[in-house]
Amino acid sequence: MEPIIDHIQITVKDMNIATPFYDRFLPLLGFEIQNKVSAVIAEHDFHVVEYTYPRLAIAITSLREVFKGTDYTFKCSEIVGRKFENISDHAGYLRDGGCSEIIKVLATTLSAE
């Protein structure tokens, strides 16, 4: 059996920077730019540009809008500038209003889906 990777998806911070980069880079690996497709997937809140090849597709995907509120940071300790001792410490922080802006954006974004 021949191993085959169907597709690789790369999440990028800025599609306006990433797309021209991959437009220049992927042809060096044999991808033909005329096989590029682009779409906005509203129900998943992202933009995708896919470069196809007979046995592999490479896609670049935008981050979901909700991550703009965290400056594209994912770790709670980096977002709020402190480490939590345990889950109770983290829960207490949330109960006292910590992360309220992020929670509001998440609630709005996810309830729209």
N, C-alpha and C positions, 0 to 999 in steps of 0.2 A: 504494500500500500504506500502510495506517495503522500507525504504530509502536505496539506494545503492550508494556508491561512486565508480565510475568506475576506476579512477586512480589518483594518486598524483605524481606530478613531482617536484623534488628538484634540483635546479641549484647549482652546487658546483664549487669551484675555482680550485680544483686539483683532477682530476679523479684518479690519482695514489695513492692518500691518501684516497679518499672517497670510492673507490670500496672495498678495503680490510676491511674498517670499516663496510660498509653495508653488506658485505659478512658474517661478524661475528654477526652483530646486528639483521638483519632481520630474521634469523632462530629462534631467541629468541621470535619473534612475530608470528611464525608459517610458515614463508615462507621457501620453500625448495630450496636450492641453485642450484639443478639440473634444476630448472625452470627459471633460470636466462638466459637472452639473451642480447647480446651486438651488437651495430651497430654504424657505423659512417654515419651520414646523411649529405653528402657533400653539398647538395643544401641549407641546413639550417645552415651549418657551426657549427655542434656540434656532440659530441659523446654521446650516451645514453646507459645506462645499465639498463635493466628493470627486476624487480623481480615480478613474477606473482603468484597469488593466485586465487582460483576459482572465487571470487567476487571482487577482488581488485588487481591493479597493482601499484607498487611503482617504479618510475624511477628516477635515478640520471642522470643529464645532465650537460655537460661541458658548460662553458661560451663560447660565440662566440669569435673568435680570435681578433676581433676588440677591445674588452675590455682590452686586454693586454696593449694597449697604454695608458690606464688611470689607470693602476695598479688596475684594476677591480673596479674602483670607478665610480659611476653613476651621482652624483650631481655635476653640473658645478662649484658651489662655492667651493667644496672640490678639484676638479681637478685643478682649476686655482688659488686657495687661496684667493679669494675675493668674496664678495656678490655683486650682481647687484641691482641697485636701481629700475629698471623697465626694460621692454622689449627693450626700446630704448637704454638704457645703455648697455644691453647685445648685441644688434645688432651692436652698435658702436664698442664694443670690438672685435667682429667677423670681422667687416669690416676692422679694423686696424691690422688684422693678428692674433688675438688671436685664440687659438685652431687649428692653421693651421695643425699641425701634426695629430691630431685626425680626422680632416675633410678629410685630404688626405687618411688616412687609411679607413675611412667610405666610401669615394667615390670609392676607389679601390675595397673594399669588396662588396659593394652593386651593383656596375656596373658589377661585375662578375656573379651576380645571374640571 
